[in-house]
Amino acid sequence: HDRYFTAIKDSGGMAIFNHPMRSLNNAAWYNGYFDDYPDSVLIGMEVFNHGYGELFAYIRDGITLWDSVNAAREYDDLRWGFSGDDWHSSSFGHNYNRHYMASLTYPLFRENLKAGAFTFSFQKSSGGIAAVPILMGVIVAGSTITIMASGATSIAWVDNKSDTIGTDYRSEERRLG
């Protein structure tokens, strides 16, 4: 892996770990690479792949692995999660990375990836139509975080120990805090 990540770094590229839920490597193994390569190069890991276990038998749960990786990291050096469709057949449209950008340009997209200004999700069936919740806005006021979303039945704020620390349903607006 080192020669690949070094080549990506030297060329100004960015990378993520794909399919970590299909390997036996633990969080410490991934964190060794995350420690060796800055978050501007090795930015995260795939958490969902081709649905979420409906189509492949995974060795491990991607959410638990990602949480374990970030639980061992400093707060200012967390790594982003991604959802990959892995489209190699006619079964597609299960996984989405939704980027929140004013316009679609390469420099803004790179900045968006570095800043983590995106969400990722999966859905069990799709037919290529993104029927997952869409983040419409986030407002931080004091100790209250208000999340506006469409297409959501609930929203849960989860801490680095995978504990739900906030959730509250209010029509199309969910308040966490």
N, C-alpha and C positions, 0 to 999 in steps of 0.2 A: 504493500500500500504506500509506503513512504515515497517511492520513486514517482508514483502517480500524483500524490498530493504535492510533492515538490514541483513537478512539472506544471500542475495547475496553478500553484502559487507563483512560479516564475513567469507564467504567461498572463498573470492578472485575473485568472479565473476563480470560480467559486464551485464548491462541491458539497454534496450531502451523501450520507451513507444510505444506500438503497437496500431494501429487503433485510434489515437487521433482525426481523422476527423469524427469519428462516435460518439463522445461525445459532451456534451455542456460545458465542462470545458474550461475556457479561458486561455490565456497565463500566467496570474498571478498564476493560480492554478498550472500549470506545473512548472513555475519558483520557486514556493515554494519548490517543490521536488528537482529541480536542485540545489537550494541553500542549501538544507539539505544534499545532497549526492554529493560527489566530481565527477568530470568528469572522473575519473578512474573507477567509479562504475556505475553511471547513465549517459551514454555517449550521448544519443540523443533520437530522436523520429522518428517514421515512418512518411514520408511525402506523399509517394505514396503507395497505397495498392490495389493489384489485378486490375491492370490497373490504370486508373485515373478517376473514376466515371462512366465508361462505364458499369460496372457490378453491382455496388451498388449505391444507392442514398445516398450520404454523407450529413451529417448535415452541414459540413463546409469544406472549401478548406484547404488541408493540407499544401500547400505552404504558404498561408497567415498566418496560425497559427504558423508555424515554423518561419517565418519571424518576427512575433509579439513576439514570445518567445525570439529570439536572439536580436531583437531591444532593449529589456529591459535589456540585459545582458552586462557586461563589455566585451571589445574586447578580452581579454585573457581568457574568460570563456564562449565562445559560445558552443552550443551543436550541434552535427552532425545530418544530416538528412539521412534517410534510405528509401529504396523502397522494400516493401515486397510483394511477389507473393501470399502469403496466399493460397497455393495450397491445397484445400480440395476437388477438383473435377477434371474433365478432362480439365478445362480451366486453362492453366498455361503458363508460359513463357512471361508474360507481364512486369515484374519488375526485375530490376537487380541492384546489388551492385557490382561494378567492383573494385577489390583491386589491387593495384600496388605494387607487392612484387617481390624480387629477387628469392625467393623460398617459397614453401608452407610448413611452419612449424607453430606449435601452438604459440611459443613465438613471431615469426615475425607477425603472424596474430593479436595477442593481441596488439602488439606495433602499427601495422597499424591502428587498430581501434582507439586507443588512439590519434594517430597523425592525424587522418582524411585523411590518404593517400589513398582515394578511391573516387569514384564518384557513384552517384545513378541515375537511370532513369526508365522510363516506355515507353512502346510502345503499340499502340492500338491493333495490331494483331501480332502474332508471330509464332505460331506453334512450340514454343520451341527454335526458332533460334534468337539469340541476334542480331537484326538489328539496334541497337541504336548506336549513335556516340561513338567512342572510343578515349579517351584521349591518345595521343601518346607522348606528352612531354610539359613541361612548362619551359620557360626561363625568368628570371627576370633580366633586365639590366637597372639600373637607375629607371626611372619612367615608363618604358615600360615593359609590361608583354606580352610575345608571347606564344600563345597556339597552339600546333599542334594537330589536330584531324583528324580521318578518319571517313567517313560516316556522316559528318555534313554539313548542308546547311548554317548554321549560328551559331554564338556563341555570347552570350550577357553576359557581366559582370554586375551583379546586386548588388547594395549597400544595406545597412541595412534598407532602406526605400522602398525597392522594385523598385527603380528607375534604369533604365539601364544607366550605366555610361561609357560604352565603347563597341564597336563592329566594326569590319572591316573585310570584306571578302577578302582573298587572296588565291585562289586555295585551296590546302589542308592545308594551314596555315592561321590561323585567328589571327590578332594582336589586342590586347586590350590595351588601354592606352592613 
